[in-house]
Amino acid sequence: MPELPEVEVTRRGLLPHLPGRKIIAVSWSNKRLRTPIPRKLLRESIAGRQVRTVDRRAKYLLVRMEDGSVLVLHLGMTGKIGLFPGNTPRARHDHLRLLLDNRMEMRFNDSRRFGSILVWPAENAGKLEERFNRGKGIEPFSAEFTGTTLQGLAARRRQPVKSFLMDSRLVAGIGNIYANEILFAAGIFPETPVDTITDAEWQAIALESRDILSRAIKAGGSTISDFVGSSGSPGYFQLQLKVYGRGELACKQCGTPVEKRKTGGRATFFCPRCQPE
């Protein structure tokens, strides 16, 4: 599933091309995604509007229009967004197409259809975004993302630290790949209960989160399945992964075989020497 770095790479790829452009036509498939495609709202609030900018919140892309309307896209597990000449033949899993006034077309393709398309009309976009944000955790690149803040969020909780980092109501955008890598870099066993983690360890988690996510963005994200950015180029951070997907292989840091187990139903990878229980 695309995580924060992959979504941010897509956002940055779109920024040189969308702002200032008018959407002259909107079309969609007849397939249902995670939620029904809001056809009426796309016609009324997106078609004919000029794009102001593209933002990201957690794992969502927010395409903001000049009049205040917002197109909200979630890539799901296999979603990707690309820009193509308008006469390019439609691909099988293209579920949303925005034709721009320069005859280029932004396309949202999602083979497994776990992504979503939402529209916030201008007249109530502010209230809808406020409600949306209440259900999302703190952003790893925000000023409030510190060891102290994380420790405060973890107070009176007993869940494993890996599950804590992946809880989108607490921390925005960190999924399975990067939670594994962050905890390896911080030297913390993934199933450590959050109420036993020290001040110094929380600070290490905060610092390593920013570092690893920044490096992943710079590398274009991780191509674990079929993620590509808006340019169609794959990411290469998977070449830098230290533990994720490396079960039974030698730890790159100490040579001990990397172990794999399930935590909260998700695959967890760790080095038993570098991240002792």
FIVEXNU-980421 format. One record per residue (C-alpha): residue number from 1; y, z, x. Coordinates in steps of 0.2 Angstrom, whole numbers, plus 5000, padded with zeros to 4 digits. Last residue first. Layout:
- NUM / Y / Z / X
...
//
This chain:
- 277 / 4960 / 5116 / 5066
- 276 / 4964 / 5107 / 5082
- 275 / 4976 / 5092 / 5082
- 274 / 4975 / 5085 / 5100
- 273 / 4957 / 5090 / 5102
- 272 / 4950 / 5086 / 5084
- 271 / 4959 / 5070 / 5084
- 270 / 4964 / 5065 / 5066
- 269 / 4961 / 5052 / 5053
- 268 / 4962 / 5056 / 5034
- 267 / 4956 / 5044 / 5021
- 266 / 4963 / 5049 / 5004
- 265 / 4954 / 5058 / 4989
- 264 / 4965 / 5074 / 4992
- 263 / 4959 / 5074 / 5010
- 262 / 4944 / 5064 / 5014
- 261 / 4937 / 5064 / 5032
- 260 / 4938 / 5054 / 5048
- 259 / 4937 / 5059 / 5066
- 258 / 4944 / 5051 / 5081
- 257 / 4933 / 5052 / 5096
- 256 / 4940 / 5062 / 5111
- 255 / 4949 / 5051 / 5124
- 254 / 4964 / 5062 / 5126
- 253 / 4979 / 5052 / 5121
- 252 / 4972 / 5035 / 5114
- 251 / 4959 / 5045 / 5105
- 250 / 4942 / 5036 / 5107
- 249 / 4935 / 5027 / 5092
- 248 / 4925 / 5036 / 5079
- 247 / 4938 / 5033 / 5065
- 246 / 4952 / 5022 / 5071
- 245 / 4959 / 5017 / 5054
- 244 / 4974 / 5028 / 5057
- 243 / 4973 / 5037 / 5073
- 242 / 4986 / 5031 / 5086
- 241 / 4993 / 5016 / 5077
- 240 / 5004 / 5005 / 5089
- 239 / 4996 / 4988 / 5085
- 238 / 4997 / 4993 / 5067
- 237 / 5016 / 4992 / 5069
- 236 / 5015 / 4973 / 5069
- 235 / 5022 / 4967 / 5053
- 234 / 5019 / 4950 / 5046
- 233 / 5032 / 4936 / 5044
- 232 / 5035 / 4928 / 5027
- 231 / 5053 / 4931 / 5029
- 230 / 5054 / 4943 / 5015
- 229 / 5041 / 4954 / 5024
- 228 / 5023 / 4952 / 5024
- 227 / 5010 / 4964 / 5019
- 226 / 4992 / 4958 / 5018
- 225 / 4980 / 4972 / 5022
- 224 / 4984 / 4984 / 5036
- 223 / 4999 / 4973 / 5042
- 222 / 5011 / 4988 / 5047
- 221 / 5030 / 4987 / 5046
- 220 / 5041 / 4974 / 5055
- 219 / 5040 / 4982 / 5072
- 218 / 5058 / 4989 / 5071
- 217 / 5053 / 4997 / 5054
- 216 / 5038 / 5005 / 5061
- 215 / 5048 / 5012 / 5076
- 214 / 5060 / 5020 / 5064
- 213 / 5046 / 5027 / 5053
- 212 / 5038 / 5034 / 5068
- 211 / 5054 / 5042 / 5075
- 210 / 5060 / 5049 / 5059
- 209 / 5044 / 5057 / 5054
- 208 / 5041 / 5063 / 5072
- 207 / 5058 / 5073 / 5071
- 206 / 5054 / 5081 / 5054
- 205 / 5036 / 5085 / 5058
- 204 / 5042 / 5093 / 5075
- 203 / 5055 / 5104 / 5065
- 202 / 5041 / 5109 / 5053
- 201 / 5030 / 5114 / 5068
- 200 / 5044 / 5124 / 5076
- 199 / 5047 / 5134 / 5060
- 198 / 5029 / 5138 / 5059
- 197 / 5016 / 5130 / 5047
- 196 / 5005 / 5143 / 5038
- 195 / 5012 / 5140 / 5020
- 194 / 5009 / 5122 / 5022
- 193 / 4990 / 5124 / 5023
- 192 / 4983 / 5115 / 5038
- 191 / 4973 / 5100 / 5032
- 190 / 4981 / 5087 / 5043
- 189 / 4979 / 5097 / 5059
- 188 / 4996 / 5097 / 5068
- 187 / 4999 / 5089 / 5085
- 186 / 5016 / 5082 / 5079
- 185 / 5012 / 5064 / 5084
- 184 / 4995 / 5066 / 5075
- 183 / 5004 / 5073 / 5060
- 182 / 5016 / 5058 / 5060
- 181 / 5002 / 5046 / 5062
- 180 / 4992 / 5052 / 5047
- 179 / 5007 / 5054 / 5036
- 178 / 5012 / 5036 / 5041
- 177 / 4996 / 5027 / 5035
- 176 / 4994 / 5038 / 5020
- 175 / 5011 / 5036 / 5012
- 174 / 5028 / 5042 / 5016
- 173 / 5041 / 5035 / 5005
- 172 / 5051 / 5050 / 4997
- 171 / 5046 / 5068 / 5001
- 170 / 5044 / 5081 / 4988
- 169 / 5041 / 5072 / 4972
- 168 / 5033 / 5058 / 4982
- 167 / 5019 / 5070 / 4987
- 166 / 5013 / 5061 / 5003
- 165 / 5020 / 5074 / 5015
- 164 / 5013 / 5088 / 5005
- 163 / 4996 / 5080 / 5004
- 162 / 4996 / 5079 / 5024
- 161 / 5002 / 5097 / 5025
- 160 / 4987 / 5103 / 5015
- 159 / 4992 / 5112 / 4999
- 158 / 4995 / 5131 / 4998
- 157 / 5013 / 5131 / 4991
- 156 / 5024 / 5147 / 4990
- 155 / 5037 / 5139 / 5001
- 154 / 5034 / 5121 / 5006
- 153 / 5050 / 5115 / 4999
- 152 / 5059 / 5128 / 5010
- 151 / 5049 / 5123 / 5025
- 150 / 5054 / 5105 / 5023
- 149 / 5072 / 5110 / 5022
- 148 / 5071 / 5120 / 5038
- 147 / 5062 / 5106 / 5047
- 146 / 5076 / 5094 / 5042
- 145 / 5077 / 5080 / 5030
- 144 / 5094 / 5085 / 5022
- 143 / 5104 / 5072 / 5033
- 142 / 5094 / 5058 / 5025
- 141 / 5082 / 5047 / 5035
- 140 / 5066 / 5054 / 5028
- 139 / 5073 / 5053 / 5010
- 138 / 5071 / 5068 / 5000
- 137 / 5059 / 5068 / 4985
- 136 / 5059 / 5057 / 4969
- 135 / 5058 / 5062 / 4951
- 134 / 5076 / 5067 / 4949
- 133 / 5081 / 5050 / 4957
- 132 / 5074 / 5041 / 4941
- 131 / 5084 / 5052 / 4929
- 130 / 5100 / 5048 / 4939
- 129 / 5096 / 5030 / 4940
- 128 / 5093 / 5029 / 4921
- 127 / 5110 / 5038 / 4918
- 126 / 5119 / 5027 / 4930
- 125 / 5111 / 5011 / 4923
- 124 / 5116 / 5015 / 4905
- 123 / 5129 / 5001 / 4901
- 122 / 5124 / 4990 / 4916
- 121 / 5106 / 4987 / 4910
- 120 / 5093 / 4995 / 4921
- 119 / 5078 / 4983 / 4923
- 118 / 5061 / 4987 / 4929
- 117 / 5047 / 4977 / 4938
- 116 / 5031 / 4985 / 4943
- 115 / 5018 / 4983 / 4956
- 114 / 4999 / 4986 / 4953
- 113 / 4996 / 4968 / 4949
- 112 / 4982 / 4965 / 4961
- 111 / 4988 / 4948 / 4968
- 110 / 5007 / 4953 / 4968
- 109 / 5020 / 4940 / 4971
- 108 / 5038 / 4943 / 4968
- 107 / 5048 / 4927 / 4972
- 106 / 5066 / 4924 / 4977
- 105 / 5071 / 4906 / 4974
- 104 / 5083 / 4895 / 4984
- 103 / 5093 / 4882 / 4975
- 102 / 5110 / 4889 / 4982
- 101 / 5114 / 4896 / 4965
- 100 / 5099 / 4907 / 4965
- 99 / 5082 / 4905 / 4955
- 98 / 5074 / 4922 / 4953
- 97 / 5055 / 4921 / 4951
- 96 / 5044 / 4935 / 4945
- 95 / 5025 / 4936 / 4943
- 94 / 5020 / 4924 / 4957
- 93 / 5001 / 4927 / 4959
- 92 / 4995 / 4909 / 4959
- 91 / 5009 / 4902 / 4969
- 90 / 5022 / 4891 / 4962
- 89 / 5025 / 4875 / 4970
- 88 / 5041 / 4875 / 4981
- 87 / 5055 / 4866 / 4972
- 86 / 5067 / 4881 / 4973
- 85 / 5066 / 4882 / 4992
- 84 / 5058 / 4899 / 4996
- 83 / 5062 / 4917 / 4998
- 82 / 5048 / 4930 / 4998
- 81 / 5044 / 4947 / 4991
- 80 / 5027 / 4955 / 4993
- 79 / 5016 / 4965 / 4982
- 78 / 4998 / 4970 / 4987
- 77 / 4997 / 4989 / 4983
- 76 / 5012 / 4992 / 4972
- 75 / 5027 / 4982 / 4977
- 74 / 5040 / 4992 / 4966
- 73 / 5055 / 4982 / 4960
- 72 / 5070 / 4988 / 4951
- 71 / 5083 / 4976 / 4945
- 70 / 5100 / 4985 / 4943
- 69 / 5114 / 4981 / 4931
- 68 / 5131 / 4987 / 4937
- 67 / 5142 / 4971 / 4933
- 66 / 5141 / 4965 / 4952
- 65 / 5122 / 4966 / 4951
- 64 / 5111 / 4978 / 4961
- 63 / 5094 / 4974 / 4968
- 62 / 5085 / 4991 / 4970
- 61 / 5069 / 4990 / 4980
- 60 / 5057 / 5005 / 4977
- 59 / 5046 / 5014 / 4990
- 58 / 5058 / 5029 / 4991
- 57 / 5075 / 5022 / 4986
- 56 / 5080 / 5006 / 4994
- 55 / 5096 / 4996 / 4991
- 54 / 5100 / 4977 / 4989
- 53 / 5118 / 4972 / 4987
- 52 / 5130 / 4964 / 4975
- 51 / 5120 / 4950 / 4966
- 50 / 5129 / 4939 / 4954
- 49 / 5123 / 4939 / 4936
- 48 / 5117 / 4924 / 4925
- 47 / 5100 / 4930 / 4922
- 46 / 5099 / 4949 / 4926
- 45 / 5105 / 4959 / 4911
- 44 / 5100 / 4949 / 4896
- 43 / 5086 / 4938 / 4901
- 42 / 5078 / 4951 / 4912
- 41 / 5081 / 4964 / 4899
- 40 / 5071 / 4953 / 4886
- 39 / 5057 / 4949 / 4898
- 38 / 5054 / 4967 / 4903
- 37 / 5037 / 4964 / 4912
- 36 / 5024 / 4976 / 4905
- 35 / 5020 / 4991 / 4917
- 34 / 5008 / 4991 / 4931
- 33 / 5009 / 4972 / 4930
- 32 / 5005 / 4962 / 4914
- 31 / 5002 / 4943 / 4916
- 30 / 5012 / 4930 / 4907
- 29 / 5021 / 4925 / 4923
- 28 / 5040 / 4926 / 4925
- 27 / 5056 / 4916 / 4925
- 26 / 5074 / 4920 / 4929
- 25 / 5088 / 4907 / 4931
- 24 / 5105 / 4905 / 4938
- 23 / 5105 / 4921 / 4948
- 22 / 5122 / 4921 / 4957
- 21 / 5122 / 4924 / 4976
- 20 / 5135 / 4936 / 4983
- 19 / 5122 / 4947 / 4990
- 18 / 5105 / 4939 / 4991
- 17 / 5102 / 4930 / 5008
- 16 / 5107 / 4941 / 5022
- 15 / 5101 / 4957 / 5013
- 14 / 5084 / 4950 / 5009
- 13 / 5076 / 4953 / 5026
- 12 / 5083 / 4970 / 5027
- 11 / 5076 / 4975 / 5010
- 10 / 5059 / 4968 / 5015
- 9 / 5059 / 4979 / 5031
- 8 / 5064 / 4994 / 5021
- 7 / 5049 / 4991 / 5009
- 6 / 5037 / 4990 / 5024
- 5 / 5045 / 5005 / 5032
- 4 / 5044 / 5016 / 5017
- 3 / 5026 / 5012 / 5012
- 2 / 5017 / 4996 / 5007
- 1 / 5000 / 5000 / 5000
//
